[in-house]
Amino acid sequence: MANPTTKRFYAIQWTYGRCCDPAGDRIGIYHRFASAIERDAWCDDGPSFTTEPGYRESISSDDAELRRVLREEQRQGTCYRLADCRV
């Protein structure tokens, strides 16, 4: 689990391109990075079009759904929707 005082940067990799499930949750995996440079390089390495499977984009650490996923990780010690990345 990440130190709460350590700045982290986040991105999402959309499973089917940018879309949501019927409940309104994003369909994809969140990725956590140690720096904005790593995150941006990872996002740039993905598909160019938002409709392509695997499309990647940065997410603000203030994003409501991301914060819910982070709370889930903190409660359970792991989360299937969150991955640590090392570029």
N, CA, C and O atoms as a CHARMM CRD file, in Angstrom:
* protein
*
  348
    1    1 MET  N      0.84000  -1.16600   0.00000 PROA 1      0.00000
    2    1 MET  CA     0.00000   0.00000   0.00000 PROA 1      0.00000
    3    1 MET  C      0.89400   1.24000   0.00000 PROA 1      0.00000
    4    1 MET  O      1.93800   1.26000   0.65300 PROA 1      0.00000
    5    2 ALA  N      0.48900   2.25200  -0.71900 PROA 2      0.00000
    6    2 ALA  CA     1.28100   3.47100  -0.85900 PROA 2      0.00000
    7    2 ALA  C      1.24100   4.29600   0.42700 PROA 2      0.00000
    8    2 ALA  O      0.23600   4.31600   1.13700 PROA 2      0.00000
    9    3 ASN  N      2.34200   4.96700   0.70800 PROA 3      0.00000
   10    3 ASN  CA     2.40500   5.89600   1.81400 PROA 3      0.00000
   11    3 ASN  C      1.45800   7.05100   1.52000 PROA 3      0.00000
   12    3 ASN  O      1.56400   7.64900   0.44900 PROA 3      0.00000
   13    4 PRO  N      0.52300   7.40200   2.43000 PROA 4      0.00000
   14    4 PRO  CA    -0.46300   8.43400   2.13900 PROA 4      0.00000
   15    4 PRO  C      0.14900   9.81800   1.89700 PROA 4      0.00000
   16    4 PRO  O     -0.50600  10.67400   1.30300 PROA 4      0.00000
   17    5 THR  N      1.37700  10.05500   2.33900 PROA 5      0.00000
   18    5 THR  CA     2.00200  11.36100   2.12700 PROA 5      0.00000
   19    5 THR  C      2.80500  11.41700   0.83800 PROA 5      0.00000
   20    5 THR  O      3.33600  12.47300   0.49200 PROA 5      0.00000
   21    6 THR  N      2.90500  10.30800   0.12100 PROA 6      0.00000
   22    6 THR  CA     3.65600  10.25200  -1.12400 PROA 6      0.00000
   23    6 THR  C      2.74800  10.63300  -2.28500 PROA 6      0.00000
   24    6 THR  O      1.65700  10.08300  -2.42900 PROA 6      0.00000
   25    7 LYS  N      3.19300  11.56900  -3.10800 PROA 7      0.00000
   26    7 LYS  CA     2.41900  11.98000  -4.28400 PROA 7      0.00000
   27    7 LYS  C      2.43000  10.86200  -5.31000 PROA 7      0.00000
   28    7 LYS  O      3.48900  10.33200  -5.64500 PROA 7      0.00000
   29    8 ARG  N      1.26200  10.50400  -5.80700 PROA 8      0.00000
   30    8 ARG  CA     1.11100   9.47400  -6.83100 PROA 8      0.00000
   31    8 ARG  C      0.38200  10.06400  -8.02700 PROA 8      0.00000
   32    8 ARG  O     -0.34300  11.05100  -7.90400 PROA 8      0.00000
   33    9 PHE  N      0.58100   9.45400  -9.17300 PROA 9      0.00000
   34    9 PHE  CA    -0.05100   9.89200 -10.41500 PROA 9      0.00000
   35    9 PHE  C     -0.80900   8.70400 -10.97800 PROA 9      0.00000
   36    9 PHE  O     -0.34800   7.56700 -10.87700 PROA 9      0.00000
   37   10 TYR  N     -1.96200   8.95500 -11.56900 PROA 10     0.00000
   38   10 TYR  CA    -2.85400   7.87400 -11.97500 PROA 10     0.00000
   39   10 TYR  C     -3.26700   7.99200 -13.43600 PROA 10     0.00000
   40   10 TYR  O     -3.30000   9.07400 -14.02200 PROA 10     0.00000
   41   11 ALA  N     -3.57800   6.83600 -13.99100 PROA 11     0.00000
   42   11 ALA  CA    -4.10300   6.74900 -15.35700 PROA 11     0.00000
   43   11 ALA  C     -5.05900   5.56300 -15.39600 PROA 11     0.00000
   44   11 ALA  O     -5.05900   4.71800 -14.50100 PROA 11     0.00000
   45   12 ILE  N     -5.86300   5.51600 -16.43600 PROA 12     0.00000
   46   12 ILE  CA    -6.75500   4.37900 -16.64300 PROA 12     0.00000
   47   12 ILE  C     -6.47300   3.78200 -18.00900 PROA 12     0.00000
   48   12 ILE  O     -6.20100   4.49700 -18.97300 PROA 12     0.00000
   49   13 GLN  N     -6.54200   2.47000 -18.07400 PROA 13     0.00000
   50   13 GLN  CA    -6.48200   1.76400 -19.34900 PROA 13     0.00000
   51   13 GLN  C     -7.87600   1.18700 -19.56300 PROA 13     0.00000
   52   13 GLN  O     -8.30500   0.27500 -18.85700 PROA 13     0.00000
   53   14 TRP  N     -8.56700   1.73800 -20.54800 PROA 14     0.00000
   54   14 TRP  CA    -9.93800   1.34600 -20.85000 PROA 14     0.00000
   55   14 TRP  C     -9.93400  -0.03000 -21.52600 PROA 14     0.00000
   56   14 TRP  O     -9.22600  -0.23400 -22.51200 PROA 14     0.00000
   57   15 THR  N    -10.70500  -0.95000 -21.00900 PROA 15     0.00000
   58   15 THR  CA   -10.73500  -2.31300 -21.52200 PROA 15     0.00000
   59   15 THR  C    -11.27500  -2.38700 -22.95000 PROA 15     0.00000
   60   15 THR  O    -10.72100  -3.09700 -23.79000 PROA 15     0.00000
   61   16 TYR  N    -12.35400  -1.65600 -23.22500 PROA 16     0.00000
   62   16 TYR  CA   -13.01600  -1.71600 -24.53600 PROA 16     0.00000
   63   16 TYR  C    -13.01900  -0.36300 -25.24300 PROA 16     0.00000
   64   16 TYR  O    -13.87100  -0.12300 -26.09800 PROA 16     0.00000
   65   17 GLY  N    -12.10300   0.50700 -24.91000 PROA 17     0.00000
   66   17 GLY  CA   -12.20300   1.89800 -25.33000 PROA 17     0.00000
   67   17 GLY  C    -12.97100   2.63700 -24.24300 PROA 17     0.00000
   68   17 GLY  O    -13.44300   2.01200 -23.29300 PROA 17     0.00000
   69   18 ARG  N    -13.10100   3.93100 -24.36200 PROA 18     0.00000
   70   18 ARG  CA   -13.72700   4.72200 -23.30000 PROA 18     0.00000
   71   18 ARG  C    -15.22300   4.39800 -23.22000 PROA 18     0.00000
   72   18 ARG  O    -15.99500   4.77200 -24.10300 PROA 18     0.00000
   73   19 CYS  N    -15.62000   3.70100 -22.15700 PROA 19     0.00000
   74   19 CYS  CA   -17.03200   3.36100 -21.95100 PROA 19     0.00000
   75   19 CYS  C    -17.26800   3.01800 -20.48100 PROA 19     0.00000
   76   19 CYS  O    -16.32700   2.82700 -19.71000 PROA 19     0.00000
   77   20 CYS  N    -18.54900   2.94500 -20.11400 PROA 20     0.00000
   78   20 CYS  CA   -18.93200   2.64700 -18.73900 PROA 20     0.00000
   79   20 CYS  C    -19.90200   1.47300 -18.71100 PROA 20     0.00000
   80   20 CYS  O    -20.54100   1.14900 -19.71200 PROA 20     0.00000
   81   21 ASP  N    -19.99700   0.84400 -17.54100 PROA 21     0.00000
   82   21 ASP  CA   -20.96200  -0.23700 -17.37000 PROA 21     0.00000
   83   21 ASP  C    -22.34400   0.36600 -17.05600 PROA 21     0.00000
   84   21 ASP  O    -22.45100   1.58300 -16.90500 PROA 21     0.00000
   85   22 PRO  N    -23.39600  -0.45100 -16.95500 PROA 22     0.00000
   86   22 PRO  CA   -24.73300   0.08200 -16.69400 PROA 22     0.00000
   87   22 PRO  C    -24.85300   0.88100 -15.39300 PROA 22     0.00000
   88   22 PRO  O    -25.73600   1.73100 -15.27300 PROA 22     0.00000
   89   23 ALA  N    -23.97900   0.62000 -14.42300 PROA 23     0.00000
   90   23 ALA  CA   -24.00400   1.37200 -13.16500 PROA 23     0.00000
   91   23 ALA  C    -23.29100   2.71500 -13.27700 PROA 23     0.00000
   92   23 ALA  O    -23.34200   3.52500 -12.35200 PROA 23     0.00000
   93   24 GLY  N    -22.62200   2.95400 -14.41500 PROA 24     0.00000
   94   24 GLY  CA   -21.91300   4.21800 -14.62500 PROA 24     0.00000
   95   24 GLY  C    -20.44000   4.16400 -14.26400 PROA 24     0.00000
   96   24 GLY  O    -19.74600   5.17500 -14.37300 PROA 24     0.00000
   97   25 ASP  N    -19.94500   3.00400 -13.83400 PROA 25     0.00000
   98   25 ASP  CA   -18.52200   2.86100 -13.51000 PROA 25     0.00000
   99   25 ASP  C    -17.71500   2.65200 -14.78600 PROA 25     0.00000
  100   25 ASP  O    -18.18800   2.02400 -15.73300 PROA 25     0.00000
  101   26 ARG  N    -16.51500   3.17300 -14.80600 PROA 26     0.00000
  102   26 ARG  CA   -15.63900   2.98300 -15.95600 PROA 26     0.00000
  103   26 ARG  C    -15.22800   1.52100 -16.07800 PROA 26     0.00000
  104   26 ARG  O    -15.02900   0.83100 -15.07800 PROA 26     0.00000
  105   27 ILE  N    -15.10500   1.06400 -17.31700 PROA 27     0.00000
  106   27 ILE  CA   -14.66300  -0.31400 -17.55100 PROA 27     0.00000
  107   27 ILE  C    -13.18300  -0.24500 -17.90500 PROA 27     0.00000
  108   27 ILE  O    -12.81700   0.03100 -19.04800 PROA 27     0.00000
  109   28 GLY  N    -12.34800  -0.49800 -16.91700 PROA 28     0.00000
  110   28 GLY  CA   -10.91600  -0.41900 -17.13200 PROA 28     0.00000
  111   28 GLY  C    -10.15100  -0.63800 -15.84500 PROA 28     0.00000
  112   28 GLY  O    -10.73400  -0.85900 -14.78400 PROA 28     0.00000
  113   29 ILE  N     -8.84200  -0.57300 -15.95600 PROA 29     0.00000
  114   29 ILE  CA    -7.94100  -0.76100 -14.82000 PROA 29     0.00000
  115   29 ILE  C     -7.20100   0.54100 -14.56400 PROA 29     0.00000
  116   29 ILE  O     -6.66800   1.15500 -15.48800 PROA 29     0.00000
  117   30 TYR  N     -7.17300   0.95700 -13.30700 PROA 30     0.00000
  118   30 TYR  CA    -6.41500   2.14200 -12.90200 PROA 30     0.00000
  119   30 TYR  C     -4.96600   1.74200 -12.65800 PROA 30     0.00000
  120   30 TYR  O     -4.68800   0.65800 -12.14600 PROA 30     0.00000
  121   31 HSD  N     -4.05700   2.61900 -13.02700 PROA 31     0.00000
  122   31 HSD  CA    -2.62700   2.37800 -12.83500 PROA 31     0.00000
  123   31 HSD  C     -2.04200   3.53500 -12.02900 PROA 31     0.00000
  124   31 HSD  O     -2.40100   4.69600 -12.22600 PROA 31     0.00000
  125   32 ARG  N     -1.14100   3.19400 -11.12500 PROA 32     0.00000
  126   32 ARG  CA    -0.51300   4.17800 -10.23600 PROA 32     0.00000
  127   32 ARG  C      0.95400   4.30500 -10.61800 PROA 32     0.00000
  128   32 ARG  O      1.63300   3.30500 -10.85100 PROA 32     0.00000
  129   33 PHE  N      1.43900   5.54600 -10.68100 PROA 33     0.00000
  130   33 PHE  CA     2.82000   5.82500 -11.07600 PROA 33     0.00000
  131   33 PHE  C      3.48800   6.72500 -10.04200 PROA 33     0.00000
  132   33 PHE  O      2.82400   7.48400  -9.33600 PROA 33     0.00000
  133   34 ALA  N      4.80100   6.62700  -9.96600 PROA 34     0.00000
  134   34 ALA  CA     5.58300   7.45300  -9.03800 PROA 34     0.00000
  135   34 ALA  C      5.79800   8.87200  -9.56600 PROA 34     0.00000
  136   34 ALA  O      6.04900   9.78800  -8.78400 PROA 34     0.00000
  137   35 SER  N      5.70300   9.06200 -10.87900 PROA 35     0.00000
  138   35 SER  CA     5.92000  10.40200 -11.43800 PROA 35     0.00000
  139   35 SER  C      4.98700  10.66300 -12.61300 PROA 35     0.00000
  140   35 SER  O      4.51000   9.73500 -13.26500 PROA 35     0.00000
  141   36 ALA  N      4.73900  11.93300 -12.86600 PROA 36     0.00000
  142   36 ALA  CA     3.90500  12.32600 -14.00300 PROA 36     0.00000
  143   36 ALA  C      4.58500  11.96700 -15.31700 PROA 36     0.00000
  144   36 ALA  O      3.90600  11.65700 -16.29500 PROA 36     0.00000
  145   37 ILE  N      5.90700  12.00500 -15.35500 PROA 37     0.00000
  146   37 ILE  CA     6.64500  11.66500 -16.58000 PROA 37     0.00000
  147   37 ILE  C      6.41700  10.19700 -16.94500 PROA 37     0.00000
  148   37 ILE  O      6.17400   9.87300 -18.10700 PROA 37     0.00000
  149   38 GLU  N      6.49600   9.30800 -15.94500 PROA 38     0.00000
  150   38 GLU  CA     6.23800   7.88000 -16.18800 PROA 38     0.00000
  151   38 GLU  C      4.81100   7.66300 -16.67200 PROA 38     0.00000
  152   38 GLU  O      4.57200   6.93900 -17.63800 PROA 38     0.00000
  153   39 ARG  N      3.85900   8.30700 -15.98200 PROA 39     0.00000
  154   39 ARG  CA     2.46000   8.16400 -16.36800 PROA 39     0.00000
  155   39 ARG  C      2.21400   8.65400 -17.78800 PROA 39     0.00000
  156   39 ARG  O      1.56100   7.97000 -18.57600 PROA 39     0.00000
  157   40 ASP  N      2.73000   9.83200 -18.11800 PROA 40     0.00000
  158   40 ASP  CA     2.51400  10.39900 -19.45000 PROA 40     0.00000
  159   40 ASP  C      3.14400   9.54800 -20.54300 PROA 40     0.00000
  160   40 ASP  O      2.56500   9.39100 -21.61800 PROA 40     0.00000
  161   41 ALA  N      4.32400   8.99700 -20.27900 PROA 41     0.00000
  162   41 ALA  CA     4.97500   8.12100 -21.26000 PROA 41     0.00000
  163   41 ALA  C      4.14600   6.85500 -21.46800 PROA 41     0.00000
  164   41 ALA  O      3.99100   6.39200 -22.59800 PROA 41     0.00000
  165   42 TRP  N      3.61600   6.30000 -20.38800 PROA 42     0.00000
  166   42 TRP  CA     2.78500   5.10800 -20.48400 PROA 42     0.00000
  167   42 TRP  C      1.51100   5.39900 -21.28100 PROA 42     0.00000
  168   42 TRP  O      1.11400   4.60400 -22.13200 PROA 42     0.00000
  169   43 CYS  N      0.87800   6.53000 -21.00600 PROA 43     0.00000
  170   43 CYS  CA    -0.33900   6.90900 -21.74100 PROA 43     0.00000
  171   43 CYS  C     -0.03600   7.11400 -23.22400 PROA 43     0.00000
  172   43 CYS  O     -0.80700   6.67900 -24.08000 PROA 43     0.00000
  173   44 ASP  N      1.07300   7.76900 -23.52700 PROA 44     0.00000
  174   44 ASP  CA     1.44800   8.03900 -24.92000 PROA 44     0.00000
  175   44 ASP  C      1.74100   6.76200 -25.69600 PROA 44     0.00000
  176   44 ASP  O      1.62500   6.73600 -26.92100 PROA 44     0.00000
  177   45 ASP  N      2.12100   5.70100 -24.98400 PROA 45     0.00000
  178   45 ASP  CA     2.45800   4.43400 -25.63000 PROA 45     0.00000
  179   45 ASP  C      1.22400   3.60500 -25.99600 PROA 45     0.00000
  180   45 ASP  O      1.34500   2.57500 -26.65800 PROA 45     0.00000
  181   46 GLY  N      0.04600   4.04600 -25.57200 PROA 46     0.00000
  182   46 GLY  CA    -1.18800   3.30900 -25.84700 PROA 46     0.00000
  183   46 GLY  C     -1.82100   3.71600 -27.16900 PROA 46     0.00000
  184   46 GLY  O     -1.26200   4.53700 -27.89700 PROA 46     0.00000
  185   47 PRO  N     -2.98900   3.14600 -27.48600 PROA 47     0.00000
  186   47 PRO  CA    -3.70400   3.49100 -28.71500 PROA 47     0.00000
  187   47 PRO  C     -4.06200   4.97600 -28.77300 PROA 47     0.00000
  188   47 PRO  O     -4.19100   5.63500 -27.74100 PROA 47     0.00000
  189   48 SER  N     -4.21900   5.48900 -29.98200 PROA 48     0.00000
  190   48 SER  CA    -4.48100   6.91600 -30.18100 PROA 48     0.00000
  191   48 SER  C     -5.95200   7.30100 -30.09300 PROA 48     0.00000
  192   48 SER  O     -6.27300   8.44200 -29.76000 PROA 48     0.00000
  193   49 PHE  N     -6.84500   6.36600 -30.38700 PROA 49     0.00000
  194   49 PHE  CA    -8.26400   6.69100 -30.45000 PROA 49     0.00000
  195   49 PHE  C     -8.99500   6.22000 -29.20500 PROA 49     0.00000
  196   49 PHE  O     -8.73200   5.12800 -28.70300 PROA 49     0.00000
  197   50 THR  N     -9.92000   7.04700 -28.70100 PROA 50     0.00000
  198   50 THR  CA   -10.64300   6.72800 -27.47000 PROA 50     0.00000
  199   50 THR  C    -11.52400   5.49500 -27.60100 PROA 50     0.00000
  200   50 THR  O    -11.89200   4.89200 -26.59200 PROA 50     0.00000
  201   51 THR  N    -11.86600   5.11200 -28.81500 PROA 51     0.00000
  202   51 THR  CA   -12.72800   3.94300 -29.02600 PROA 51     0.00000
  203   51 THR  C    -11.95300   2.63700 -29.12100 PROA 51     0.00000
  204   51 THR  O    -12.56200   1.56800 -29.16900 PROA 51     0.00000
  205   52 GLU  N    -10.63500   2.69600 -29.14900 PROA 52     0.00000
  206   52 GLU  CA    -9.81500   1.48000 -29.26200 PROA 52     0.00000
  207   52 GLU  C     -9.66300   0.78600 -27.90800 PROA 52     0.00000
  208   52 GLU  O     -9.45800   1.45500 -26.89500 PROA 52     0.00000
  209   53 PRO  N     -9.75900  -0.54200 -27.87500 PROA 53     0.00000
  210   53 PRO  CA    -9.46600  -1.26600 -26.63900 PROA 53     0.00000
  211   53 PRO  C     -8.04100  -0.95100 -26.16400 PROA 53     0.00000
  212   53 PRO  O     -7.10700  -0.89100 -26.96300 PROA 53     0.00000
  213   54 GLY  N     -7.89700  -0.75300 -24.86500 PROA 54     0.00000
  214   54 GLY  CA    -6.58300  -0.45000 -24.31800 PROA 54     0.00000
  215   54 GLY  C     -6.23900   1.03000 -24.31500 PROA 54     0.00000
  216   54 GLY  O     -5.13300   1.40300 -23.92200 PROA 54     0.00000
  217   55 TYR  N     -7.17500   1.89000 -24.75000 PROA 55     0.00000
  218   55 TYR  CA    -6.91000   3.33300 -24.73900 PROA 55     0.00000
  219   55 TYR  C     -6.51800   3.75500 -23.32400 PROA 55     0.00000
  220   55 TYR  O     -7.09600   3.27900 -22.34700 PROA 55     0.00000
  221   56 ARG  N     -5.54000   4.64500 -23.22100 PROA 56     0.00000
  222   56 ARG  CA    -5.00700   5.07800 -21.91900 PROA 56     0.00000
  223   56 ARG  C     -5.11900   6.58500 -21.77700 PROA 56     0.00000
  224   56 ARG  O     -4.89600   7.33200 -22.73000 PROA 56     0.00000
  225   57 GLU  N     -5.47000   7.02400 -20.56700 PROA 57     0.00000
  226   57 GLU  CA    -5.48200   8.46100 -20.29700 PROA 57     0.00000
  227   57 GLU  C     -5.22300   8.72000 -18.81500 PROA 57     0.00000
  228   57 GLU  O     -5.50200   7.88300 -17.95700 PROA 57     0.00000
  229   58 SER  N     -4.68900   9.89300 -18.54600 PROA 58     0.00000
  230   58 SER  CA    -4.38800  10.24900 -17.15900 PROA 58     0.00000
  231   58 SER  C     -5.68600  10.57200 -16.42300 PROA 58     0.00000
  232   58 SER  O     -6.66700  11.00700 -17.02700 PROA 58     0.00000
  233   59 ILE  N     -5.67300  10.35100 -15.11800 PROA 59     0.00000
  234   59 ILE  CA    -6.82800  10.59300 -14.25200 PROA 59     0.00000
  235   59 ILE  C     -6.34200  11.43100 -13.07200 PROA 59     0.00000
  236   59 ILE  O     -5.28300  11.16300 -12.50500 PROA 59     0.00000
  237   60 SER  N     -7.11400  12.43200 -12.71400 PROA 60     0.00000
  238   60 SER  CA    -6.78400  13.26700 -11.56200 PROA 60     0.00000
  239   60 SER  C     -6.88600  12.45100 -10.27600 PROA 60     0.00000
  240   60 SER  O     -7.75600  11.59000 -10.14600 PROA 60     0.00000
  241   61 SER  N     -6.00600  12.72300  -9.34300 PROA 61     0.00000
  242   61 SER  CA    -6.06700  12.00800  -8.06000 PROA 61     0.00000
  243   61 SER  C     -7.30700  12.40400  -7.26200 PROA 61     0.00000
  244   61 SER  O     -7.62700  11.75600  -6.26600 PROA 61     0.00000
  245   62 ASP  N     -8.00600  13.45200  -7.68000 PROA 62     0.00000
  246   62 ASP  CA    -9.24600  13.87300  -7.02400 PROA 62     0.00000
  247   62 ASP  C    -10.49300  13.21700  -7.63200 PROA 62     0.00000
  248   62 ASP  O    -11.60500  13.46500  -7.16500 PROA 62     0.00000
  249   63 ASP  N    -10.32400  12.38800  -8.65900 PROA 63     0.00000
  250   63 ASP  CA   -11.44500  11.74800  -9.33100 PROA 63     0.00000
  251   63 ASP  C    -12.23000  10.87500  -8.34700 PROA 63     0.00000
  252   63 ASP  O    -11.64300  10.07800  -7.61500 PROA 63     0.00000
  253   64 ALA  N    -13.55300  11.02600  -8.33200 PROA 64     0.00000
  254   64 ALA  CA   -14.40000  10.32500  -7.35100 PROA 64     0.00000
  255   64 ALA  C    -14.31900   8.80000  -7.47900 PROA 64     0.00000
  256   64 ALA  O    -14.20600   8.10700  -6.46800 PROA 64     0.00000
  257   65 GLU  N    -14.37500   8.27600  -8.68500 PROA 65     0.00000
  258   65 GLU  CA   -14.31900   6.81800  -8.84700 PROA 65     0.00000
  259   65 GLU  C    -12.94700   6.27400  -8.45500 PROA 65     0.00000
  260   65 GLU  O    -12.85500   5.22500  -7.81600 PROA 65     0.00000
  261   66 LEU  N    -11.88500   6.97700  -8.83100 PROA 66     0.00000
  262   66 LEU  CA   -10.53900   6.55800  -8.43800 PROA 66     0.00000
  263   66 LEU  C    -10.41200   6.53800  -6.92200 PROA 66     0.00000
  264   66 LEU  O     -9.84500   5.59900  -6.36300 PROA 66     0.00000
  265   67 ARG  N    -10.92800   7.55200  -6.25400 PROA 67     0.00000
  266   67 ARG  CA   -10.83600   7.60800  -4.79000 PROA 67     0.00000
  267   67 ARG  C    -11.58600   6.43200  -4.15100 PROA 67     0.00000
  268   67 ARG  O    -11.15300   5.90000  -3.12900 PROA 67     0.00000
  269   68 ARG  N    -12.70300   6.03200  -4.75200 PROA 68     0.00000
  270   68 ARG  CA   -13.44300   4.87000  -4.24900 PROA 68     0.00000
  271   68 ARG  C    -12.60600   3.59800  -4.40800 PROA 68     0.00000
  272   68 ARG  O    -12.57500   2.76000  -3.50700 PROA 68     0.00000
  273   69 VAL  N    -11.93800   3.45500  -5.53800 PROA 69     0.00000
  274   69 VAL  CA   -11.06800   2.29600  -5.77900 PROA 69     0.00000
  275   69 VAL  C     -9.90100   2.29500  -4.78300 PROA 69     0.00000
  276   69 VAL  O     -9.52100   1.24100  -4.27300 PROA 69     0.00000
  277   70 LEU  N     -9.33900   3.46900  -4.51100 PROA 70     0.00000
  278   70 LEU  CA    -8.23400   3.56000  -3.55100 PROA 70     0.00000
  279   70 LEU  C     -8.69900   3.19900  -2.14000 PROA 70     0.00000
  280   70 LEU  O     -7.96800   2.54500  -1.39700 PROA 70     0.00000
  281   71 ARG  N     -9.90900   3.62100  -1.76700 PROA 71     0.00000
  282   71 ARG  CA   -10.44700   3.23500  -0.45200 PROA 71     0.00000
  283   71 ARG  C    -10.65200   1.73100  -0.37200 PROA 71     0.00000
  284   71 ARG  O    -10.39100   1.12100   0.66500 PROA 71     0.00000
  285   72 GLU  N    -11.12000   1.13000  -1.46600 PROA 72     0.00000
  286   72 GLU  CA   -11.29500  -0.32400  -1.50800 PROA 72     0.00000
  287   72 GLU  C     -9.95400  -1.02500  -1.29300 PROA 72     0.00000
  288   72 GLU  O     -9.87000  -2.00600  -0.55400 PROA 72     0.00000
  289   73 GLU  N     -8.90600  -0.51300  -1.94700 PROA 73     0.00000
  290   73 GLU  CA    -7.57000  -1.09600  -1.77300 PROA 73     0.00000
  291   73 GLU  C     -7.12500  -0.98000  -0.31600 PROA 73     0.00000
  292   73 GLU  O     -6.55300  -1.91700   0.24100 PROA 73     0.00000
  293   74 GLN  N     -7.38800   0.16400   0.28900 PROA 74     0.00000
  294   74 GLN  CA    -6.96200   0.38700   1.66900 PROA 74     0.00000
  295   74 GLN  C     -7.69500  -0.55100   2.63200 PROA 74     0.00000
  296   74 GLN  O     -7.09200  -1.06700   3.57300 PROA 74     0.00000
  297   75 ARG  N     -8.97700  -0.77000   2.40400 PROA 75     0.00000
  298   75 ARG  CA    -9.75900  -1.66900   3.27600 PROA 75     0.00000
  299   75 ARG  C     -9.35300  -3.12700   3.10200 PROA 75     0.00000
  300   75 ARG  O     -9.20200  -3.85500   4.08400 PROA 75     0.00000
  301   76 GLN  N     -9.17400  -3.55600   1.84400 PROA 76     0.00000
  302   76 GLN  CA    -8.94300  -4.96400   1.56800 PROA 76     0.00000
  303   76 GLN  C     -7.46800  -5.34300   1.43000 PROA 76     0.00000
  304   76 GLN  O     -7.12400  -6.52400   1.47900 PROA 76     0.00000
  305   77 GLY  N     -6.60400  -4.35200   1.26000 PROA 77     0.00000
  306   77 GLY  CA    -5.18900  -4.63500   1.08400 PROA 77     0.00000
  307   77 GLY  C     -4.81700  -4.90700  -0.36900 PROA 77     0.00000
  308   77 GLY  O     -3.63400  -4.96300  -0.70500 PROA 77     0.00000
  309   78 THR  N     -5.80400  -5.07500  -1.22300 PROA 78     0.00000
  310   78 THR  CA    -5.59600  -5.29200  -2.65900 PROA 78     0.00000
  311   78 THR  C     -6.85600  -4.87400  -3.39400 PROA 78     0.00000
  312   78 THR  O     -7.92600  -4.75600  -2.79700 PROA 78     0.00000
  313   79 CYS  N     -6.72300  -4.65500  -4.68100 PROA 79     0.00000
  314   79 CYS  CA    -7.87800  -4.25600  -5.47800 PROA 79     0.00000
  315   79 CYS  C     -7.67300  -4.71700  -6.90900 PROA 79     0.00000
  316   79 CYS  O     -6.63900  -4.42900  -7.51100 PROA 79     0.00000
  317   80 TYR  N     -8.63400  -5.42100  -7.45300 PROA 80     0.00000
  318   80 TYR  CA    -8.49100  -5.92900  -8.81800 PROA 80     0.00000
  319   80 TYR  C     -8.53100  -4.82200  -9.86600 PROA 80     0.00000
  320   80 TYR  O     -8.17200  -5.06400 -11.01900 PROA 80     0.00000
  321   81 ARG  N     -8.95800  -3.61600  -9.49900 PROA 81     0.00000
  322   81 ARG  CA    -9.04300  -2.52800 -10.47300 PROA 81     0.00000
  323   81 ARG  C     -7.88000  -1.55600 -10.37100 PROA 81     0.00000
  324   81 ARG  O     -7.91300  -0.49800 -10.99900 PROA 81     0.00000
  325   82 LEU  N     -6.85000  -1.88700  -9.59500 PROA 82     0.00000
  326   82 LEU  CA    -5.72000  -0.98400  -9.40900 PROA 82     0.00000
  327   82 LEU  C     -4.42200  -1.75000  -9.59400 PROA 82     0.00000
  328   82 LEU  O     -4.22300  -2.81300  -9.00600 PROA 82     0.00000
  329   83 ALA  N     -3.54100  -1.19500 -10.42100 PROA 83     0.00000
  330   83 ALA  CA    -2.24300  -1.82500 -10.68400 PROA 83     0.00000
  331   83 ALA  C     -1.12900  -0.80700 -10.48000 PROA 83     0.00000
  332   83 ALA  O     -1.27900   0.35900 -10.84400 PROA 83     0.00000
  333   84 ASP  N     -0.02200  -1.23600  -9.90700 PROA 84     0.00000
  334   84 ASP  CA     1.16400  -0.38400  -9.81700 PROA 84     0.00000
  335   84 ASP  C      1.96900  -0.56600 -11.09500 PROA 84     0.00000
  336   84 ASP  O      2.15500  -1.68900 -11.56300 PROA 84     0.00000
  337   85 CYS  N      2.43700   0.52200 -11.64900 PROA 85     0.00000
  338   85 CYS  CA     3.18900   0.44000 -12.90600 PROA 85     0.00000
  339   85 CYS  C      4.61200   0.94600 -12.71800 PROA 85     0.00000
  340   85 CYS  O      4.87200   1.87400 -11.95300 PROA 85     0.00000
  341   86 ARG  N      5.48600   0.33000 -13.41100 PROA 86     0.00000
  342   86 ARG  CA     6.87400   0.77500 -13.48800 PROA 86     0.00000
  343   86 ARG  C      7.23000   0.80900 -14.96200 PROA 86     0.00000
  344   86 ARG  O      7.24100  -0.22400 -15.63000 PROA 86     0.00000
  345   87 VAL  N      7.51600   1.97800 -15.45700 PROA 87     0.00000
  346   87 VAL  CA     7.83700   2.13200 -16.89400 PROA 87     0.00000
  347   87 VAL  C      9.32400   1.93000 -17.08800 PROA 87     0.00000
  348   87 VAL  O      9.81600   2.01300 -18.21300 PROA 87     0.00000
